[in-house]
Structure formats: C-alpha cells, structure tokens
C-alpha cells in the first residue's frame, strides 16, 4: 500500500491504492461437479479453466501462462473480450502462495467493463512501493478473459488488507491496486465501474500517469477537500475548460517518479488536503493530490512534483469552502 505521510498531523492517506476501506475477502463459491473450477486436466502451460492451486509465491503478480494477444505489452487487457472467468484463491498475507481454488464466477455482460477498468491501468511499474505490514486476509485472483475468436488472456492480481499487490498479464504489469474492484466483480457478477465509486474516497489510475501528471484530454474536474479526521469530503464540480486549464498547469511541473511520501513544511497548517479528480469521455479518471503544506506537494501516485504558489492558490480557489 502506498502511503502519503502527513508528518505532524498524524494522518495517513492512501494514494494509488485508494482510501482505506474495511478488508474483505471473496466469498467462496463451491464449483459444481464438472465446472471449470474443478478441472485440472488442461495443459499447465495454458489452462482453459481455473488452476486448482495458486502457482505464485506472493500476493498477486502471477499467471499460469503469458498471452500472445496483440497489445498485451501495452495494456493488461487489450481489445474487447466477451467473457471473463474469475478464479478466487483466499488465504492469509502472512503466508502467501499455494492457495487452493475456492470458487469461480463467469461474467458475460460484465466482462467488458472489467476488461476496460484493467486495460486502462498504467503499466510498466513492477514496484508496488512502500507497503504497511498489517497481517490479515488476502485473496489471490486469476481472471481468464476470452475473445470471440477463441484467444484468451490471463490476468493475476489480489485483494489484500494493505492494498498492496501487483497485477500482471504475464507480459505487462501494474502496481496500481485493483483488488477491491475484482472482489466486487466476483461477488456481485457485473463489474463495478470505477466511475460509479465516490471520486473523493476511491483512488483511480489511468494509462499515461507515469509520463504526465494528468494524461490525455480531461472533460471534467471534481475538486475534493478531504477531512483530515476521515469524515465526509466536500466537493465542487467543473467542466472541460477549467479541467484542461488546471491539467496544463499540473503538466508544466517538473515531475519525478513518486515514492508516495512527503514532509510537512515547517510551520505549515496541515488542514487543507485536496484531491483533484479529472474525468474523461471514456475510461477511468485521474486523481492528483495537492497538499500545500507538504514537500513534494503534488502526487498522482506514479509521479510527484513540487507545486508553486500559483498552483496552490489556484487549487485552493477551486476547492469547496
């Protein structure tokens, strides 16, 4: 779990991992006889059903076979799969690896949304960053995406109490935490879209955030003023013009890879914590934290930068009172 540490304020806020939520684990669903969840006869190099056991030795970050689907090096789930088979392997994060298959769920209508959510994740980072060491339940997941032409692609990830897990398709990887979304899909059937979640409480990530603070062309902006005590955030919404103007200002900053930590500026008031959520016509939003009392003061989970007075004043002006 990546952490932003607000020194002196005794506040820890999640960045690329999302805001803290009660830990959950997949509800075991016993497969019926002859279902995909009980078959182990497929060739281990490219199984067509859920393996009976998690073959990795960690939390997420493993698939039974890499895919030759075009675009798998640039996106975790390229193209438009028509089906998703989710395999759940619950266990404990103090002794990960070797978990037994506990249940499966097949998505038809919800496969496209889950594929888009995962396909838009930033890829290339294999470092999950600084993780807290809280022990607790963990569920490793495999998802087999099937395409209309018979091709398939595996994605491996995990839900974990520290919100710290790698996601991979065997070729590309992402350190952005998505375990809660996969659990939603496993429990409820159709995947919960990222845009349906509260933007002030849930951290989202988008391809390109490792290259620009705000990638692509945003069409909307939500400015959230977060409560240091964890209460309800207040928010103000803006349209395309404001979103793109602020994105231009953020993208002009001198960025560097983020270590998702900051130091409180001496004598600064730690009471103003802003989350800027940029929305798009398609795909998940981009979230940027701005904390004028911290150095560095700007962080999107993959990049960080030192904001200037102009940026801090503009962000504060747009924030709800």
FIKETI-623816 format. One record per residue (C-alpha): z negated, y negated, x; residue in one letter. Coordinates in steps of 0.001 Angstrom, whole numbers, padded with zeros to 6 digits, always signed. Layout:
BEGIN
ZYXa ...
***
This chain:
BEGIN
+000000+000000+000000x +000953-003307+001482x -001724-005939+001230x -001903-009700+001291x -005386-010513+002505x -006764-013850+001365x -009415-014442+004036x -012488-016265+002764x -011559-015745-000862x -012458-012037-000886x -009212-011402-002769x -006686-008680-002099x -003319-008899-003885x -000584-006331-003706x +002863-007422-002618x +005773-004982-002514x +003574-002284-004018x +002787-004192-007212x -000501-005290-008719x -003348-002842-008859x -003269-000501-011827x -005531+002435-012738x -004377+005507-010797x -002605+008094-012896x -001085+011496-012276x +001722+013279-014005x +000631+015350-016987x +001533+018956-016109x +004137+020367-018466x +004362+024112-018119x +008025+025124-017944x +009169+027775-020369x +010477+031064-019056x +013944+030713-017634x +013778+026907-017498x +014884+025001-014386x +011263+024591-013334x +010762+028334-012844x +013886+029200-010922x +013736+029635-007163x +016910+031676-006782x +019128+028737-005809x +020081+028357-002169x +017306+026413-000409x +019812+024121+001279x +020998+022682-002040x +018928+023870-005000x +020223+023210-008504x +016736+023351-010021x +013253+022251-009052x +011932+023994-005918x +008754+025912-006667x +006885+024061-003951x +006989+020606-002353x +008548+021163+001050x +007374+017977+002743x +004091+017456+004552x +003390+013921+003352x +003355+011551+000394x +006929+011218-000870x +009769+010880+001626x +011225+014410+001297x +014202+016009-000452x +015398+019622-000303x +018893+018536+000730x +020715+015318+001575x +023689+014408-000598x +027308+013753+000259x +027732+011449-002753x +029647+008345-001672x +027401+005326-001236x +024191+007296-000585x +023649+005425+002684x +023658+002043+000926x +021862+002919-002329x +019266+005540-003213x +021239+006392-006365x +024879+005264-006199x +027295+005460-009101x +026403+006449-012661x +024609+009795-013012x +024459+011268-016505x +021316+013384-016152x +018034+013338-014277x +015716+016303-013738x +012208+015175-012702x +010020+017711-010883x +006272+016987-010583x +004006+018308-007803x +000436+016997-008352x -002147+017160-005612x -004560+015041-003602x -003693+012428-000983x -006373+013682+001400x -004398+016879+001985x -000748+016236+001100x +002020+018791+001454x +002857+022125-000102x +002023+021190-003712x +003165+023650-006369x +005563+022694-009151x +003532+021760-012239x +006225+020764-014701x +009624+019220-015309x +011322+016746-017595x +015052+016308-018126x +016380+012864-019005x +019717+012277-020676x +019652+008828-022300x +017050+007551-019834x +018809+008803-016701x +020977+005714-016339x +018052+003283-016424x +016036+005283-013902x +019097+005513-011656x +019631+001734-011822x +015978+000996-011069x +016055+003240-007989x +019591+002274-006997x +018658-001397-006743x +015757-000812-004334x +016057-002294-000837x +016926+000455+001638x +016707+000710+005389x +012958+000322+005924x +011143+003529+006829x +007795+001836+007475x +005501+001862+004460x +003363-000837+006089x -000406-001046+006248x -001992+001356+003772x -005515+001460+002474x -007299+004780+002838x -008638+005371-000671x -008742+009049-001489x -007569+010216-004862x -004925+011936-006971x -001310+011994-005891x +001856+013408-007406x +004922+014091-005302x +008173+013867-007250x +011687+015187-006831x +014449+013840-009061x +017808+015581-009228x +020484+013192-010516x +023573+014940-011875x +027005+013332-012171x +029760+014002-014695x +031984+015570-012017x +029345+018138-011039x +027983+016375-007967x +024236+015909-007563x +021774+013883-005533x +018061+014412-004865x +015503+011608-004590x +011964+012230-003352x +009051+009872-003976x +005400+009896-005038x +002735+008250-007147x -000368+007632-005089x -003683+005843-005615x -002993+003422-002727x +000543+002670-003960x +001845+003693-000545x +004761+006152-000495x +008260+006461+000879x +011270+007102-001365x +014396+008763+000050x +017631+010479-000917x +017803+012219+002457x +020179+009628+003868x +018665+006255+002950x +015009+005374+002465x +012956+002615+000886x +009339+001624+001391x +009145-000141-001997x +006620+001608-004220x +008049+003061-007462x +005611+005870-008220x +004396+004248-011440x +007963+003955-012777x +008685+007603-012056x +005469+008658-013781x +006478+006546-016797x +009799+008382-016905x +008135+011783-016524x +005518+011166-019192x +007490+009224-021773x +011040+010502-021363x +013360+007475-021113x +012541+005415-018039x +010661+002167-018466x +012894-000658-017302x +011459-002899-014610x +012332-005945-016697x +010080-004677-019519x +006981-004920-017343x +004894-008095-017055x +006538-010033-014197x +003253-011744-013335x +001457-008427-012791x +004051-005946-011527x +005844-006321-008223x +009564-005610-008225x +012065-005391-005396x +015816-005749-005158x +018517-004840-002648x +019043-007629-000141x +015427-008796+000049x +015297-007553+003625x +018050-010050+004520x +017308-013048+002262x +014127-014276+000629x +015990-014452-002722x +019177-012317-002724x +022231-012658-004955x +022505-015321-007679x +019410-015562-009915x +019842-016655-013524x +016207-017348-014457x +012815-018095-012964x +009251-017335-014058x +006532-019177-012137x +003194-017371-012422x -000124-018916-011479x -002324-015937-010654x -006054-015834-011302x -007971-015103-008042x -010501-013188-010146x -007850-010905-011621x -007716-012476-015084x -004655-013287-017189x -001937-015159-015308x -000369-018280-016785x +003381-018764-016561x +006263-021169-017056x +009910-020140-017512x +013028-021930-016254x +016790-021458-016438x +019598-020950-013952x +019718-024430-012426x +016060-024510-011434x +016120-020879-010290x +019076-021378-007951x +017787-024659-006558x +014448-023100-005643x +016205-019993-004285x +018286-022214-001993x +015121-023859-000668x +013482-020489-000021x +016587-019064+001648x +016678-022013+004070x +013330-020960+005579x +013175-019293+008976x +012214-015741+007993x +010940-012726+009896x +010055-009146+008908x +006886-009124+006836x +003658-007460+007847x +002260-008426+004426x -000799-010218+005715x -001786-013846+006010x -004508-016030+007493x -006250-018678+005432x -005604-022185+006705x -008842-023767+007867x -010414-025841+005125x -007713-024992+002574x -008529-024393-001084x -007628-020759-001866x -007337-021372-005592x -003547-021682-006032x -001685-018374-005870x +001886-018478-007134x +004336-015673-007810x +007947-016744-008260x +009949-014154-010193x +013736-014608-010075x +015678-012805-012796x +019316-011669-012786x +022033-010806-015261x +021774-007193-014088x +019204-005228-012153x +015562-005881-011282x +014095-009276-010479x +012987-010572-007095x +009369-011656-006589x +008169-014115-003943x +004541-015020-003279x +003759-018637-002290x +000241-019441-001080x -000039-022885+000477x -003498-022072+001878x -002155-019139+003904x -000137-018703+007090x +002539-017466+006628x +002637-018889+003115x +005798-017223+001755x +006317-013473+001362x +008740-011313-000635x +007306-008008+000595x +010011-007468+003209x +010348-010964+004682x +007796-013684+005317x +008086-017339+006340x +006089-020495+006932x +006692-022783+003980x +006763-026541+004458x +005126-029273+002388x +008318-029809+000384x +008406-026191-000764x +004707-026075-001574x +004919-029292-003600x +007995-028109-005494x +006485-024710-006327x +003241-026319-007448x +005138-028826-009618x +006909-025972-011405x +003717-023959-011881x +001813-023962-015189x -001270-026168-015292x 
***
